[in-house]
């Protein structure tokens, strides 16, 4: 969740540290800081709130030095204040950290008894004091390894040591970290975007690895101290990937990129003649089909999985279980043989989802795990048995849009592929569904060309306390996702419900001040949803109807009607994405919230 950057160069690094932190703002944060080592002294600046507050400080009193570290913090221990902001410093160590040190209280108590003085409320502050204590007792490599051995929890660490101005230290367990190099310097970061425009090559650090960077090269070790040899790779992103491209917000830009993303997915995975191929998940082609599928994810990815359950069960006739990752890992799930695990994560670094994958592989190594992920270099992608890359490109807006649509598109192709292998879908039906997905890309462009109806619908939310979203079948998870989007960026309370469940409680909320978004495409139990619509209309609710039918009497009493082109069983949810996302966006803009960086949220949730 936090952003980490460290730099050691043949030139001053302050501007590069700030530029990298700026490119990681999308991850979510509430304070920021930098520390540089120059002439044997640490110089630091920290500020709560937006990175612009730190930039103003540094404009007035710039720092200098050829080695430094920077951090954007998402608070876990202690409020977002200057004192709690990273970096944290002892007399000889400056350090930034992402993750949670679970035994920090025990370490703090012991270190305090030995004379260390703590000034913050954070778990991180124990790290520089613990390392400094060990440096006094032994060689630095041994001290660093022994410090890591005492830590419980998750961490990505970057550190500089006063006595070694030519070394940038790092370690990883459970939180993402990579290093990079160019002709003029070496870097450590929590995100490849942080290094865009700075480096030519990167190296991804695996769990339980640590080391140090110098201008001469890298020393990399495992937790036992054994050297690790790994190749450098080209940097997978460019600096322009993190630009807005003329749009007022990243979120709007990414909504508009969805037709191109869908076409990219179809070009990559659908061969001439309609054959679907997943080259980085060969076991799907080679092994028997599973007798059971378990899908695990968090947040928006969870909603995509819920939609796919309807598709997979309809055609494969095998049980499909969909779980929230943070719940799945803390119960004793019955997995069994011939079970396929599908883990979904935009970033591939979602802590709970990663731990589910590891638990699954540890307990049933004979089963296969498939990752659906937007970052092929991520931990999830590297540790799963196979990968279907989402191909959405970097998603900067915290509220996921194009990565969610990409998950739906990839899951639709996965369902079609498995149905074909199972012999339950004729070639003609497969071709029709693939053609429907192709048409959906053009239909999305039409929806995005004229958004005036969505802007009018947003006006229904100007004076309300919340909203209700209703849908049936695969549009029930769409209702969950639409409500989540509204909550995330407008801060209005919203709930998604199965339309048939509305009478079992939520109907008590309905009055003239409650907008109710009804998702009612022809494909998914239209008549039943219309019956539910009449029930809420009779109680005076403001109806925003999303429908793919021509004008009929059904919509006569709706406050607003948002029409989408008619799709088929697989393409309809992809089309419904557009008005749901645009509605949340327009409401947020109307209310004046921070669309791209909503409060308290982080793009990549790398702590439990």
N, C-alpha and C positions, 0 to 999 in steps of 0.2 A: 504494500500500500504506500509506504514511504518512497521517496525518491532519493537515491544515493548516487553521488558522483565523487570520484577522486581523480586527480590529475598530477602527473609528474612530467614536466616538459623542459625544453631548452629556452623557454620564454615565460613571461608572467602569465599566470593561469586564472586570475580573477574573472575576466570576462568569459572565459570558457566554462568555468564553474557555473556562473549565472545563466549562460545560454543553455547549458544542459539541464539545470533546474527548471528553466522556462519550458523546455520540451517535455518535461515530466509533470507539468502542472495538472494534466488531465488525470493523473493517478489519484488525485484527491489529497488535500493537506490542510493544515491549519496554522503552521508556522514554518519558518525557514532560517537557515544559517549557513555560514561558511567559516572555515578556519584555514589559515595559511601559515607556513613555516618560513621565516626569513631571518637570517642572521642569528640563528639559534633561539629565536623567540616565536611563540605562537601569537598570531594576530587573528581576532575573530570578530564577527558581526552577526547578530541574530535579531529576528523580529517576528512578532506574532502576526497572524493574518496573511494577506496575500504577499506573493513574492515581490510585488512592487514596493512594499514597505521596506524590505531589505535592500532593494536596488536604490531607493532614495538615501538610505543610510550610507551605502557604499559610494554613491555619487558625491556626498559631502566629505566622507573620510575613506578614500579607497585603501584597500590592502594591497600588499605586493608580496611576491614570492613565486618560485617556480614549482612548488609542490603545495597542494591544498586538497581539502575535502569539503563537500557541501551536502545539504540535506533538506528535503521538505518533509515535515513530520505530520503524521495523522495520529492524534493523541490516543494512547492506550493507558498510560500511567501518568496522571497529573494533567492539569489544564493546559491549554495552548498558550503558554506565557513565554517570555524571553528566557527565564531561568530554566524552564523545561525543554526549550528548543535545543536541537542538536546543532553543532557538535558538542560533545561533553569532553572535558579536559581535566587531566591530573597534571602534576608538575612536569611530566615528561611524555605524556601520551595524549593525543587528540583523536577522537573516534566518532564515527556515525554508525547507526545501527537500524536495521529494519527487522521486525519480528518481536517476540516477547521472550524475555529471560524468566522462565517460570520459577526458578529458585533464587530470584534476586533478593528476596527478603532475608533468606538465610545468609547469602553472601554479604549483603549490606551490614547485617548484624555482626558478622565476624570481622569484616574490614573496619567497621567503626570501633570495635573493641581493640583493634590494632593501631588506632590512631588516625584513620582516614576520616576526612571531613566531607560530608555530602551536602550539596546545596539544592538539589532538585528533588522532585517526587518520582523521577523516572526509574524504570528498571535498567535502562542503558547505562546510567552513571556508574554502576558497579564495575563495568568492563574496563575502563581506563585505569581505575584504582587496582583492580585485580591483576591486570597485566603489569602495571608498574611494580607491584609487590613482587611478582615473580621475576621481573627483569633484574631486580636487586640480588636475586639468589642464584641465577644461572644464565647461560647463554640465551640470546634472544630467540633463536629457533625453538629451543626447548621450552622457554617461557611461554611463547605463543601457543605451542601445542598443549601445554599443561593447562593454560587458561581455558582453551576450548574444551578440554576434557572435563572441566568442572561445570560446564554450562548445561542447563536443562531448558528445553524449549526450542525456539526457532530463531535463526539469526542470519542476516547478511551484514557483514562488517567491512568497513574501510577505515584504515587508521594510518596516522603518521606519527613518527617517534622522533623526539627532539634530537637525539644523538645520531640519528641516521637520516639526514635530509635528502639522501638519494634513494630512498626505498619507500614504496607505497604498499602497505600490507592489507590483506583481505582474507575473508573466510566465509563459508556458506554452509548452512544447514536449514533446509526447509523454506528459505526465501530466495528469490531469484537473484543471480549475480553473474556478470560477465566482465571480461577484461578486453581491452582493445589497444591497438598500437598504430602509430603512423611514423613518418620520418622524423617528427619533431617531438614525440612524447608517447607516454603510455597512460592508460586510463582504467578505472574500475567503475562499474555502474550497475544499477538494478534494472536497467531497461535499455534495449538497443537504440531506441529513439534518442536517448540522452547522448549517444555517441555519433549521431548522424552529422556528417560534415566535418567530423574531427578525426576519424580513424579510417584506415583501409581494411583492416582485418580484426576479427574478434575471436575470442575463445570462451566457450561457455563453461562455467565452473559447476561441477556436480556437487551433490550433497556430501558433506563431511570432507570437503577439500578446502585447503587454505594455502597461502603462499605470499610471495612478495614480487613486486614489479620494480625493475630498475630500467634505466635507459639502455642498458645492455641486453635485457631480456627478462624472462620470467622464471621463477622457481615455484613449482607446484607440488604439493604433498597431499597424501591422504591423512586420515586422523591418527594413524600409527606413526606418521613421520616418513613413510616410504615415498620416494619421488614418483610423480605421475607424469607421463609423457602424453601430450595431446597436440593435434595439429591446429594451426590457425585457419579460420574460415573467412570468406569475404563478408563484409558487413551487409546484412539483409535489407536494410532500409536506407533511404536517402533523405536529406534534409527537407526536400519539398513535400515529402509524405506527411509532414506535420503542419502544413500550411492550410489556411482556410479557403484559398482559391476564389476569393471574391465574395463569399457568403458571410453574413453577419455572425454566424455561429458555426462551430464544427458540426454540431448536431444536425443543422439544416443541410450542410454540405453532404454529410454522410447519408441522410435520408435520400437526397437526390442521386447519390452514387449507386443506389440499390439496383436499378435496371442493369447497369454495367456489371455489377457483381454477379447477378444471376446469370447473365450471358457468359461471364468468365467461368463460372462453375459448370455450366452445361458444356462449354467447349473443352474443359479439362477432363470431365468424367464421362461424357457420352461420345462414343466413337461413331464413325460412319456406319450406317446400318442400324443404329439404335442400341449397340452393345454398350453396357455400362461397365467401366473399369475403374478399380481403385488400386493403383499400382503400389501404394505404400501400405496396403492392408491385404497382402497376398493371401492370408489365411481365409479371408472371406470367399476367395475363388477356389481354394484347394481343399478345405475341410468340410465335413458335413454341416448342414445348417443346424443351429442350436435348437434345443427343445424348450429353452426358456431364455428370455432377454431381461436383463436388469439395466436400467438407465439411471444414472446418478448425476446430479448437477445442483447448482445454486441459482437463485434469482431468475433472471431472464432465461438463462440456459435451461433451467428446470421447466419453464413454461414451454419451451420448444420441445423438450422431451415428452411432456404431457400430450402435446398435439400428435407427435409421432406414435404414441401408444395406440391411438385410434387407428392410424394407418396400418401399423404392423399387425395388430390383432385381427383386423378385418381380413387381411389377405393371408397371413402366415398361419393363423389359428393356433398360435402358441402364446402362453401367458407372458405378458410384458409388465414388469414392475417398474414404477418410476418413484425414485426416492430423493428427498433433499439430502445432500451429502453430509451435512452436519448432524442429521438424525441417523442416517444409515450407519455411520461409523461408530456410533455409541450404543447401538443395540447389538444383539447377537443374530445377525441375519442367517437364514438357512439358504445356502447358495446351491449346493448340489452339483451334479455332473451335467455336462452339455449345456452350460450356461454362458451366454455371451454378456460381458459387461461393456456398456457404452458409457463413457464419461465425457461430459460436455463442459467446455470452459473456453471463453473467448481468449483469455490471456494464456491459458495453460499453466498458470501458477496459483490457481485458487487453492488455498491451503486444505480445506476440508475435502475437496474433490480429489486432490493428490493423495491424501491419506486413505481415502476409500480405495483408490487404485492399488496402493501398496498393500493394504489389508487384503484385498481380493487376491492379488498375486501371491501373497504369502500363504493364505489358507487354501487356495485352490489353484495351484500353479498349472494344472492340466487344462484349465479354462483359458479362453482368450479374452483380452481386453482391447477395446477399440476406442481411440481418442478422436473426438471431433473438436478441432482447435484451430484458432486463427494464427497461431505462432508456431511454425514447425520446429523451431529451435527450443521450445519451452520444455520444462520438466515433464509435463503431462505427455507431450508428443514423444519425447525420448524414452519414457519408461513404459508406455503402452506397447502392446504387441503389434498394433497397426494404427495408422493415422489417416483420417480423411481431413485434409486441410480445408478451411472455410474459404480461403482466397478472397477475403473481404478487404484486405489491405489494412494498414494501421487505423484503428478506431480511437479517436481522441476524445470525443464527447463521452462523459461518464455514463450517461444513460444509453445503453446499447440500442442501436437501430439496425445498421447494415449487417452486423455480425449475427444478430438474431434472425434476420431474414435469411442469411446465408446458412444458418443452422437448419432452418425449416427446409430450404432447398436441398441441402445435402441429405437430410433425413428422408425427404421424399424420394431422392434417387436411391438411397440405401433400401428403402421399402420396395421400390420397383425392382431393384436388382435381386433382392432376396425372393420376391414373389416369382420372378422369372426362373430363378434356380429351383424353387420349390415346384414349378410347373403349374402354378395356380393362376397365372395371368397369361392369356393368349398374346401372341405377338402383336396382333392388331390393337388390343387394349393398351399394351405397353407403348406402342407408337403414338396412340392418341394422347396418352398422359404426357409423354415427352413433348409432343407438339403443344399441349396446353401450357407447359412450363415455358416454352419458347414464346408463346403468345403473351404470357404474363409479363415478360420483360417490356414489351411494347405497351401493354396496358398500363403498367406502372408509370411509364413516361407520360401517358395521357393524363393520368391522375395528378402528376406533379406539374403539368403544364398549366393547370388552372386550380388553384387552391382557395378560391374565393368562398366556396361553400363552407370549407373548414373554418375560415376566419369568422364567418357569420355564426357558426356553431359555437365557437369559442366564447362569444359574447354571452352565452347562456350560463357561463361559469363566473361572471363578474361579481356576483353578490351571494355566493353560496358557501355552505360549510363543508361540502363534500360531494361525492358522486357515486353512482352505482353502475356497474357494467354487467350486462347479461349476455350469455351465449349458450348454445347447446352443441354437443358433439365436439369436434375439433375447435369450434369457436368458443367453447368454455375456457380453455387455456388462453385463447386470444383475449377474452374478457379479463382474465387475471393479468395478462401482460399490459393491456390498455390501462387498467387501473394502476399498475405499478409505474408505468411511464408518467402518468399524471402526478402521482405522489412524489416521484423522484425529483421532478424539476419544477413543479408549481407549488409544492408543499400543501396542496389540498388533500384532505383524506379521501381515499377512494377504495372501493372494494369490488372485486370481480366475483361473480357468482354463476353457478350453473342455473340457467333460467328456471328450470323446474324446482329448484331449491328456494327460490325467492319467497314463496309463500310460507316457508318454514322459519320465519324470523325477520329477514331484511325488509319485508313489506311494511313492518312497523315504522320504518324510517321515512316512508314515502309521503311527501307533501309537495306543495307547489314550489318549494325552494330546493328541491333535489333533482339535479339532472340525472337521467337514466339513459345510458348509452346501450342500445339494443343492437346486437350483431345478428342479422337475420338474412344470410344468403340462402339461395334456393337449395344448395347442396345439403344443408344440415338442418333437418327437421323444421322446415320453415313454418308449417302450420302450427306446430306446438309453440314456437317462439312468438308467433303473432298472437296466440292466445295469452301468453305472458305479457305481451305488450299492452293488450287491452286491459289487463288487470292493473297495471301501473298507471295507464291513462285514466282509468276510472277514479284514481286517487289523486289526480291533479299533477302528476310528475311532469317535468320537462323532458320530453322524449327526443333524443338524438338517435336517429335510425340509420344504421349502416346496412344497405341492401343492394342486391344486384338485379332486382326486378325493375321492369319499366314502371312508370307511374300507375298506381292503382289506388283504390280507396283505402288500402291497408295503411297508407302513410298519411292520410288526410289530417289526422290530429297531431302529428309529430311537430315539435317545435322546429326541427331541422332534419333534413334528409341528406345523407352522404351516400352517393351512388358509386359503386365500383362495377367494372365490367364483370360479366358472368364468367366464372372459371369452372374448373372441374374439382374433383374430390381432393386433389393435391395442390392445385394452384390457388384455390380460393383463399386460404389463410395468408398466402404471400401478398395477394391483392389487398386484403383487409389491413395488413400491416400499415399501409400508406396513410389512410385517414386516421388510424389510431395514433400513430406517431406524430403526424402533423397537428392533430387536435391537442395533444399534450404540449407540443412546442408552442402553438399559438396561445394557449392559455397561459403558459409560463411567461411568454413575451408580454402579454397583456398585463400580468400581475407584476412584472418587473423583476423576476428572480434571475439568478445566475444560471443560465441554461446549461452551459458546458461544464460548470464546476459546482453542482448543487451542494449545499451545506451538508457536512457530516459524511458524505459519500466518498468512496474511493473506487477507482476503476478496476484495480486488481487487488482482491482481498486476500492478502498473503499471511494473515494471522487468523487464528480461530476466533 
